[in-house]
Amino acid sequence: MILSDRDIKKAIKAGRIKIKPAPDFKEQLGSCSIDFHLGNKFRVFKHSDYPHIDLSGSVDIESIMQEVTVPKGKSFTMQPGAFTLAATVENLELGDDILGRIEGRSSLGRLGIVVHSTASVFDPGWRGHATIELGNLGVMPVVLYPGMRICAFVFEEVSSKVEVPYWKKKGQKYAGHQKSPLASRLSREFKKKK
């Protein structure tokens, strides 16, 4: 069941959902979601240095990306067809009986900006700043500003507490108190098979 605005507030008060810094409900809380803000760190591909991405692990994916930090008061421009990873300002921690689902904002979607390619679910037990997969599907560049509301989280109760929360899951790749967007760690799966 998706949590309503009142149930989101109850879950935050009970510590089942932890958001830091604490949200401003008047600005961020919707009927059944809560908005998160865009951080100032972006991870972009160094596409002119590498001809392709090889998931076998022969090239560390971290090395084909670079982190860009946008200074206070400056912006980040998403060109048409561009893809970048970014992180939210907010740190999110989910209890063992609740999952989060990241969604784009309609106002940005109408400009062509999407905030997730496929990774919309944050499992029970998630901890950290959410990495978002920004893309510009539009035909014009769009200027984004750190601190702007970039996405919304919807929360759902699972049928019972999970046996293994995400942060305890063997082989999990992204849980923790990350402050910057992390590159794909898919090549780790290939390395394990060798």
N, C-alpha and C positions, 0 to 999 in steps of 0.2 A: 504494500500500500504506500502511495506517495504521501509524504508529510505535507500538511497544510502549513500556512504561515504560523498559526498558533502552536502547532506541533513542532515546527522547527525551533521556535523560541523555547518550548518546554525541553526539547532534546539538548539545546545549548545550555540551558540552566542546569540540567541534570548531568552534564558532562559527557553525554553520548556523542555529541558533536562538539568539537573544540575548534574555534576559529580565532587566530591571532594575526593582527590586532583585532580586537572585538569589533563586530560589525555595527554599523549605524543602521538600525532597523528602518528608520524613516527613509533613508537613501537607498538601502540595498535590498530590503525584504519585499518580495513579491507575494502573490497569493499562495504559491507553492514552490518558491525558489528563493535563493539569495545570491545577489550579484557579487562577483569578485573583481578585483582591480588588476590591471596590467602592471607587471614589474618592469624594471629598467634593464634587464639582461635578456639578450637574444642570442640564439645559436644559429648560425647560417652556414650553408655549405660553401666550401672553397671549390666550386665547380670548375674553375679554370685550371686548378692544379691536378685534378683527378678525372680520368675519362669515364669512370663508372664506380658504382658501389658493389663490392664483392662481399657477399655475406659469409663466405667461408672463413673469414677471419684473417685472411692474408694481409689486409690493411685494417688497422684499428679505426673504427668509425669515428671515434673521438678526434682522430688526427685529420679527418677530412672536413671537420667543422671548426669554426672559430667562434668564440664568444665575443659579443659586442655589448658594451655597456653604454647606455644612453645617459649623458649627463643631465642633471636636474634642469628642467625648463626646455629641454630639446625634444625632438621627436624621432620616430622611426617610420620610414616610408616603405610601404608594401607595394611593390611593382606588380602589374598584372602577371599572373602565372607564378608569382614568387611563393616560396614556402620557407618558413622559419619556425624554430621552436622558441617559446617564451615561457616565462613562469609567472604565476600570480603573486601579488604582494602578500596575500594571506597565506598562512600556514594552516593546513587542515588536518585534523585527527578524527578518525571515525571509530566508534565503538564496534564491538564484535558482532553486533546485531543490526547494523545499519550500513547501507551502501550509498555512495554518492554517484550522481550522473551529471557530467558536465554538458552544458548546452550553450549554443551560441546565442547572441542577442539579435533579435529581429532587425533592429535598426542598423546593425553592422552587416547582417546577412543581405540586406537590401542594397548594400554597396558592393557586395561580392566577398566580404571577409567571413571566412569560416574559422572556427576555433578548435575543431578536432576532425581528423581524417577518419579514424576508426576507433580511437581509444577514448570512449566516453564514460566507461564504468570505472569507478574507484572502489575496490573491494572493501568489505568490512575489515577494519584494522589498518586501513591506509593511514600513513603519517607523512607529512611533508608539504612543500609548496607544489601545487599542481603544475606540471609541464603541459602547455597547450600547443597544439599543432596548428599554427596560423597559416592560412593560405589566402591568396587573393584570386578569386575566380572571376573577378570583374574585368572590365576593359580599361579602367583608369587607375592610376596610382592612388593609394589611400594613405593618408598620414595618421599614424597612431601615436598617442601620447602616454607615456608611463603615468600610472595613477588613474587613468580612465577606467570606467567599468567595461570589462571586456567579455565576460562570460557569466553564466548563472549556474549554480549547483541546485539540483533537485535531489532529495533524499528519499530513500525507500527502506522500510523495515523488511528484513529477511525473516523467514518463518521461525527461526530460532538462532541463538548465537552460533556462529560458525565454529567448527572444531579447531581450525587453524587460521587465525587472522593473517591478513596479508603480510604484515611485518615479521611474522614468525615463519612464513612459508619458505620451505627449502627451495633455493634457486630463484627467489624473487629478485628482481633486478633494480627496482626503483624506490622502494620504501626507505624512509629516513628523513632527516630534517634537511633536505636539499634546499638550497636557496636559489640555485641557478637551474636553467633547463638542462636536462641530461640528454645526451645523444642516445640513439638506439643501441641497445645492448644485445641485439639479436644474434650477433656473431658468437656470443658465449655459448649458445646452443649448438652451434657447429663445432666449436672447440671441444665440447664435452663428448661428441660422437667420435672424435678422432682417436 
